[in-house]
Amino acid sequence: MAFFSQSGLSPLFLFNDYEAQNQYNPRQCPKSYKFFKPQAHSPSFTPAFDVRELTHAYHLDGELPGVDQSNIEIEFTDPHTLVIKGHTDRNSTNDDNNSKNNDDVNSSRSASPAGWHQATVEDEDAESTSSADTAASKTASMPAGDDQPHFWAKERSIGDFQRTFSFTARVDQDNVRASLKNGVLSVVVPKEPVPTPKKIHIL
């Protein structure tokens, strides 16, 4: 039995993608929906999945790089519908460590001015002295304790995510297996055996 049904699955996937990425647009809002008010949407993204159907099971492989296993939920909302959802944040541990290291270096340099600059014979030159004073003034003008990172680009997918899969065949919910390895979530959904007709003998 085929997994994808043009009459059943396609609208479901399109609805999920639209709901995840939709933003309020007053020009596209019908007059009958004037009561609708725009709300702030939290960041969200739609992970890509490969879906394969084999003889005895469905295989779902989704890309979830950087998502912790504890932040992923897999559940059946009905006998034929599987929902995969979760949340991921931008990991700022490295940024915090780098900021702390920079603060330690700056504090050590401030404590020992000799670490910044050592006097030489060339320091008597007026031009060198002027350059050193200019550099020192620029350094002093930097705000102290500014630990907030300045992003040049934000291209990673963060926030909430959710995908819904509807199976046309009966599935065995009790034996579903899932694993997360190298940023790829693999879910195996076994099919239930097709019930065979049983004849009843009349006594």
C-alpha positions in Angstrom: 0.0 0.0 0.0 1.5 3.4 -1.0 2.5 5.8 1.8 1.7 9.0 0.1 -1.9 9.8 -0.9 -2.5 12.9 -3.0 -5.9 13.3 -1.5 -4.8 12.9 2.1 -1.1 13.7 2.8 -0.4 16.6 0.5 -2.8 19.1 2.1 -1.6 18.0 5.5 2.0 18.7 4.8 1.2 22.0 3.1 -0.9 23.1 6.1 1.9 22.3 8.5 4.5 24.3 6.5 2.1 27.2 6.1 1.3 27.3 9.8 5.0 27.2 10.8 6.1 30.0 8.5 3.0 32.1 8.2 3.2 35.7 9.2 0.4 38.2 9.6 -0.3 40.2 6.5 -3.3 42.6 6.8 -3.6 42.9 3.0 -4.3 39.2 2.7 -6.7 39.1 5.7 -10.4 38.9 4.6 -12.8 41.5 5.9 -14.7 38.9 7.8 -11.6 38.3 9.9 -11.2 41.9 11.3 -11.2 40.5 14.8 -7.8 38.9 14.1 -4.9 40.6 15.8 -1.2 40.0 14.9 0.8 38.2 17.6 4.5 37.9 18.1 5.7 34.7 16.6 8.5 32.7 18.3 11.3 31.5 16.0 10.4 28.3 14.2 11.7 26.2 11.4 10.7 23.1 9.4 13.2 20.2 9.4 13.7 18.2 6.3 12.7 14.5 6.3 13.2 11.6 4.0 10.3 9.1 4.2 10.7 5.5 2.9 8.2 2.7 2.8 9.4 -0.8 3.0 7.4 -4.0 3.1 7.1 -4.2 6.9 7.8 -0.6 8.1 8.1 3.1 7.4 11.5 4.8 7.8 11.7 8.5 8.6 15.1 10.3 8.6 15.1 14.0 9.6 17.9 16.6 9.8 18.1 18.0 13.3 21.7 19.3 13.7 22.5 20.7 17.1 19.2 19.5 18.7 19.6 17.7 22.0 17.8 14.4 22.4 15.9 15.6 25.5 14.3 18.4 23.4 12.6 16.1 20.9 9.2 14.7 21.4 7.6 11.9 19.3 4.0 10.9 19.9 1.0 9.5 18.1 -2.1 11.8 18.2 -4.3 9.1 16.6 -3.7 5.5 15.3 -2.4 6.8 12.0 -0.8 10.2 12.8 2.8 10.6 14.1 4.0 14.0 15.4 7.6 14.9 15.8 8.2 18.2 17.6 10.8 19.9 19.7 12.9 23.0 20.4 16.5 24.1 19.9 18.4 27.2 21.0 21.6 28.9 19.8 24.4 27.5 22.0 26.3 30.5 23.5 28.7 28.5 25.7 31.7 29.2 23.5 30.8 32.9 23.3 30.6 33.1 27.1 33.9 31.3 27.5 35.6 33.6 25.0 34.2 36.7 26.7 35.5 35.4 30.0 38.9 34.8 28.6 39.1 38.2 27.0 38.1 39.8 30.3 40.8 37.9 32.1 43.4 39.1 29.6 42.2 42.7 29.7 42.3 42.7 33.5 45.8 41.3 33.6 47.0 43.9 31.1 45.4 46.7 33.1 47.1 45.6 36.3 50.5 45.6 34.7 51.0 48.6 32.3 54.4 47.2 31.3 52.5 44.3 29.6 51.0 46.7 27.1 54.1 48.6 26.2 57.8 48.5 27.0 59.9 51.7 26.7 62.7 51.7 24.1 65.1 54.3 22.7 62.7 54.9 19.7 60.0 56.1 22.2 61.8 59.5 22.2 60.5 60.0 18.6 57.5 62.4 18.6 55.6 60.5 16.0 55.9 57.2 17.8 54.7 58.9 21.0 51.7 60.4 19.2 50.8 57.0 17.8 51.0 55.3 21.1 48.8 58.0 22.7 46.2 57.6 20.0 46.1 53.8 20.4 45.8 54.2 24.2 42.9 56.6 23.8 41.1 54.3 21.4 41.6 51.4 23.9 40.3 53.5 26.7 37.2 54.5 24.7 36.0 50.8 24.4 33.1 50.1 26.7 34.1 48.0 29.7 32.2 44.8 30.4 30.5 44.6 27.0 30.0 40.8 26.8 27.2 40.8 24.3 28.2 39.2 21.0 27.8 41.0 17.8 26.5 38.7 15.1 27.6 39.2 11.5 25.2 36.5 10.3 22.4 34.4 11.8 21.8 31.5 9.4 21.2 28.6 11.8 17.8 27.2 12.3 16.6 27.7 15.9 13.3 27.8 17.8 10.4 25.4 17.7 9.8 22.8 15.0 7.1 20.3 14.3 6.4 17.7 11.6 3.2 15.6 11.2 3.1 12.3 9.3 0.0 10.4 8.5 0.2 6.7 7.5 -2.4 5.1 5.3 -1.6 1.6 6.6 -2.1 0.4 10.2 1.1 0.8 12.2 2.4 -0.9 15.4 2.7 2.0 17.8 4.2 -0.2 20.6 7.3 -1.2 18.6 8.3 2.2 17.1 12.1 2.8 17.4 13.9 6.2 17.3 17.5 7.2 17.4 19.5 10.4 17.1 23.0 10.2 15.6 25.2 12.8 13.9 22.3 15.3 13.8 20.0 12.8 12.0 16.8 11.6 13.7 15.8 8.1 12.5 12.4 6.7 13.3 11.2 3.2 12.3 7.5 2.7 12.4 6.6 -1.0 11.9 3.4 -1.9 10.1 0.8 -4.1 11.7 0.3 -7.4 10.0 -2.6 -7.5 7.7 -5.4 -9.4 9.4 -6.3 -12.6 7.6 -9.9 -13.6 7.2 -10.9 -16.3 9.6 -13.7 -18.6 8.7 -16.2 -19.7 11.3 -17.6 -23.2 11.0 -21.2 -23.8 11.7 -21.9 -26.6 14.0 
